[in-house]
Amino acid sequence: MEQLLKQIADYKSEIAAFSATDDKQVEEFRIKYLGTKGIVKALMGEMKNVSAENKKQFGQILNDFKLFAENKYDASKTSSSDNG
């Protein structure tokens, strides 16, 4: 679980640093993080490897991460359409 938490922290840093200049970059972000084969989905799949006593805590961390990515996507979508 420690490794997963570190991965999530690294992805959060990546997401926080992300800045889109056009709609194409916003779409690439969506596919990379929120798409069917994206990072969020992959991390959700790791839930089965988390011990029973840590599932609730890890589930909340994953949910926060997903919301973080979705909010960044929404903000990027808005700002890129303002620019274009």
C-alpha positions in Angstrom: 0.0 0.0 0.0 2.9 2.4 0.7 4.0 2.1 -2.9 0.5 2.9 -4.1 0.3 5.9 -1.8 3.6 7.2 -3.2 2.4 6.7 -6.8 -0.8 8.6 -6.0 1.3 11.5 -4.5 3.5 11.5 -7.6 0.5 11.6 -9.9 -1.1 14.4 -7.8 2.1 16.4 -8.3 1.9 15.8 -12.1 -1.7 16.8 -12.2 -1.1 19.9 -10.1 1.7 21.0 -12.5 -0.4 20.3 -15.6 -1.3 23.3 -17.7 -3.2 23.0 -21.0 -2.8 25.4 -23.8 -5.4 23.8 -26.1 -8.3 21.4 -26.2 -6.1 18.6 -27.5 -3.9 18.7 -24.4 -7.0 18.7 -22.2 -8.3 15.6 -24.0 -4.9 13.9 -23.6 -5.1 14.6 -19.9 -8.6 13.2 -19.7 -7.5 10.0 -21.5 -4.3 9.6 -19.5 -5.9 10.0 -16.1 -9.7 9.5 -16.4 -10.1 7.3 -19.5 -11.2 3.7 -19.5 -7.5 2.6 -19.4 -6.4 5.6 -17.5 -4.4 5.9 -14.3 -7.4 6.4 -12.0 -9.0 3.2 -13.3 -5.7 1.3 -12.9 -5.4 2.4 -9.3 -9.0 1.5 -8.6 -8.0 -2.0 -9.9 -5.3 -2.2 -7.2 -8.0 -2.1 -4.5 -8.2 -5.9 -4.6 -4.6 -6.1 -3.4 -5.2 -3.9 -0.4 -5.7 -5.6 2.9 -9.2 -5.6 4.4 -8.3 -3.4 7.3 -6.9 -0.7 4.9 -9.6 -0.8 2.2 -11.8 1.9 3.7 -8.8 4.3 4.1 -7.4 3.5 0.7 -10.8 3.9 -0.9 -11.1 7.4 0.5 -7.6 8.3 -0.8 -8.6 6.9 -4.2 -11.8 8.9 -4.2 -10.0 12.1 -3.3 -7.4 11.4 -6.0 -10.2 10.8 -8.6 -12.0 14.1 -7.6 -8.6 15.9 -7.7 -8.1 14.7 -11.3 -11.7 15.5 -12.4 -11.5 19.0 -10.9 -8.2 19.6 -12.7 -9.8 18.4 -15.9 -12.8 20.6 -15.5 -10.6 23.6 -14.7 -8.4 22.9 -17.7 -11.4 22.4 -20.0 -12.7 25.8 -19.0 -9.4 27.7 -19.2 -8.5 26.1 -22.6 -11.8 27.1 -24.1 -11.3 30.7 -22.7 -7.9 30.8 -24.5 -9.2 29.4 -27.8 
